[in-house]
């Protein structure tokens, strides 16, 4: 179990929170977990999107990558690098 913050999408809607002592947090859309934060990291269900600049401390590419799901982009300007 995890503490939760749920955005309720039925009835009059609203936000429902629950608490526990696990140290984990789940963000829900109604009853579906869309983001789970644990001591080992963050899991996103569905699509993660970002606008602007995204910075990652490290990227682990040691697992298998499904090439049919990868979009390649040409980098033309690295800002002086």
C-alpha positions as CSV (number, residue, x, y, z in Angstrom):
1,X,0.0,0.0,0.0
2,X,1.0,3.6,-0.3
3,X,-0.2,7.0,0.7
4,X,-2.4,8.3,-2.1
5,X,-3.6,11.5,-3.7
6,X,-6.6,10.7,-5.9
7,X,-8.3,13.0,-8.4
8,X,-11.8,11.7,-8.4
9,X,-13.4,11.8,-11.9
10,X,-16.9,10.6,-11.0
11,X,-19.8,12.2,-9.2
12,X,-19.0,15.7,-8.1
13,X,-15.3,14.9,-8.3
14,X,-12.7,16.2,-5.9
15,X,-9.5,15.1,-4.3
16,X,-9.3,12.2,-1.8
17,X,-6.1,11.5,0.2
18,X,-5.1,8.4,2.2
19,X,-2.1,7.9,4.4
20,X,0.0,5.0,5.6
21,X,3.5,4.5,7.0
22,X,5.2,2.9,4.0
23,X,6.9,6.1,2.8
24,X,5.5,5.5,-0.7
25,X,3.2,7.9,-2.6
26,X,0.8,7.2,-5.4
27,X,-1.0,9.8,-7.6
28,X,-4.2,8.4,-8.9
29,X,-6.7,9.4,-11.6
30,X,-9.9,8.1,-10.0
31,X,-8.8,4.6,-8.9
32,X,-5.9,4.2,-11.4
33,X,-2.4,4.8,-10.3
34,X,-0.6,7.1,-12.8
35,X,2.6,7.9,-10.8
36,X,4.1,5.8,-8.0
37,X,7.0,7.1,-5.9
38,X,8.9,4.7,-3.8
39,X,12.3,4.5,-2.2
40,X,13.7,2.9,-5.3
41,X,12.4,5.5,-7.8
42,X,9.4,6.6,-9.8
43,X,7.1,4.6,-12.0
44,X,4.9,6.3,-14.6
45,X,1.9,4.4,-16.0
46,X,1.2,5.6,-19.6
47,X,3.0,8.4,-21.3
48,X,5.5,10.8,-19.7
49,X,5.7,14.1,-21.5
50,X,7.7,17.3,-20.8
51,X,7.9,20.7,-22.4
52,X,11.0,22.9,-22.2
53,X,14.3,21.5,-21.1
54,X,14.5,18.1,-19.4
55,X,17.7,17.2,-17.5
56,X,18.5,13.7,-16.3
57,X,21.3,12.9,-13.9
58,X,21.9,9.5,-15.5
59,X,20.2,7.3,-18.1
60,X,20.5,3.6,-17.8
61,X,20.3,2.0,-21.3
62,X,21.4,-1.5,-20.2
63,X,18.0,-3.0,-20.9
64,X,16.6,-3.9,-24.2
65,X,15.1,-1.1,-26.3
66,X,12.2,-1.7,-28.6
67,X,13.4,0.1,-31.7
68,X,9.9,0.3,-33.2
69,X,9.0,2.6,-30.3
70,X,12.0,4.9,-30.6
71,X,11.9,8.2,-32.6
72,X,15.3,9.5,-33.7
73,X,16.0,13.2,-34.0
74,X,18.9,15.0,-35.7
75,X,20.8,17.3,-33.4
76,X,22.0,20.4,-35.4
77,X,23.0,22.8,-32.6
78,X,24.5,21.9,-29.3
79,X,24.8,25.4,-28.0
80,X,28.5,25.7,-28.4
81,X,29.5,22.2,-27.5
